[in-house]
Amino acid sequence: MKKISLICPLLLFFMSCGPDFDDNPFGPNITPAPTPTPTPTPTPPTQIAWTPTEATFIAEVNDLIDQISQPLLPNELNTKFFSTGTSSSTQARVVLLGENHVDVPSLLEQARALQSLVKAGDVILFEGADAGKAADCIDPLSQLWSAGKWSKTGQIYTGTSLQPFDARFNALMNITVSALNLSKINFAKATCLYWDNSAAFLLEPWLLSLQTRNTAMTEEIQRNLSLIFGTIFIKAGKNHLPSGELDSFKDFFTNSTDTEPFYNLMPDDLQKLTIPQFYQTLSKSTNADAIAIQKLLGYGATEPIYDFITNQAYVELIPLSLIKGTDPCGTQCN
């Protein structure tokens, strides 16, 4: 009986002084793990429900961007373009790019050339509005899309043929811009302006119109050369370039007997004409029919450009498909 009396107080002591196991079942000095917070289920991004027209536009434009952004191989500028000037395409301060305004394959090659050559700090000058006016740097993309649409109409080209398609492109782009891969376009980094003279579009004769516009181009190139240290790229119809105009002149008189009475040139001599000889030949002709053709078609209008750029580090790049009569594009190259 005495042993029991000793054990009972000990049991009472440990029960009163020991840990309160009912309050902390993990034992003394052990903090229970916090209850994990459930991870919220992410809300999926809102999917824009494009109309069929918008979805088609997105697919078409992104496909064009993918084609434009394919890098040119090292020799492609030499194999796909006629090139002439005082410098190489990578070293020139002035790069003139001749085009047929609605020929999709050559416009694509031109856009790929711009993608490869243009750097931040460069300037691109576009045809079609008054010199110095701000232009949209993605114009080559909209032109490609619009030319593709126009080519399916079967219409005869005029200077305003692409305008309805350009307006459609801009309207759809404003709606779908978030779905377009525009960040892939390198030439969007440039400063973009126009070089043209809109008041001269309707001047007559055509020679006066082209001379006035080409003088505006020359002045805009000169102005930008004084403002930046980068390269000036000029997009223009092939016939606004000296080499392009000479090529069109040779095309016009190919297989014609008019070169001898008009210009005292035999057909073989015509094909050997250099650009300076071309201007001299035009200025020396006294044949009334030759002078009438010159005024009508504008031959000699590139002389202001040539006189200026020959004192610069320049290069002309014209797709080979537009050279040597393979594509006599007429007004599509003006």
C-alpha positions, 0 to 999 in steps of 0.5 A: 500500500505504501508503494502505491501512495508514492507512485500516484504523486509522481503520475500526478506531477508528470500529468500536470507539468508535462506537455499539453498533448491535446494542444500540440500533438507534434510534441514540444518545440515543433511547429506544425506545417502550414496547410498548403494553399491550393494553386489557383487554376489559371484563366485561359487568355481570351480568344479573339473570334476573327471573322473569316475575312480577318482570319484569311488576311492574318494567314496571308500577311503572316505568310508574306512576312515569313517569306520576306524574313527568309535571309538572302544567301550571300550571292543572291544580290548578285544572282537575282539583281542587276547591279551597277554604281560606284559602290557595293550594296553593303557599302553604299550610302545611296541604294536605288531599288528599281521595281515594277509596282505590281510584279509580285515575284520581283517585289518579294525579292526587293523586300528581302533585299531591304530585310537584309540591308536596312539597319536602324538609323537608315532612311527609306524613301518611297514613291507616291507622296510629297518629299519629306512626308512621313511614310509607313515603313511596312509599305513593301508588305502592303504593296506585296499584298495589294499587288497580289490582289490586283493581279487577279482582277485582270485590270489594266494598270494605272497609277491609282490601281493599288489604292483600293487594295492599300486602303483595304490592307490598312483597314484590316491591319488595324483590326488584326495587328495583334495577330500579325508577326510585324516584329520580324520585319527588319526594315521597320526599324528605319526612318521612312519618308516620301521622295515624290512631287504629287503636283507633278503627277499630271504634268504634260508632257510626260518628260516634264512630269518625270523630270520634276519628280526625279528632281524632287527625289534628288533633293530629298536624297541630298537632304537626308544625306546631310542629316544622317550617317546611315544609308538612304534606300530609295524605292522607285519604279525602274524607269526612275533609275538611270540604268532602268531608263536606259534599259527601257529605251533599248527595249523600245527600239529593239528590232526597230529601224528607227534608231538610225534616222532618229538618233544616227545609231545602228541597232548594234550600237544601241545595245552598247550605249552607256548612260552618259552616251544615252543622255548625249544621244538624246540631246543631239537628236534633231529628228522631230519624231524622236523628240516627240517620242522622248517627250511622250515617254520621258526619256532623259528624265533621270539625268538630274539623278545621275548627275548627283549620285555619280558623286556619291557612293551609290548602287542601283539594284534592279531585279534581273526579271525587269532587265533586258526586255524580259519584262517591258513593264511600261507605266508599271515601272514609272 
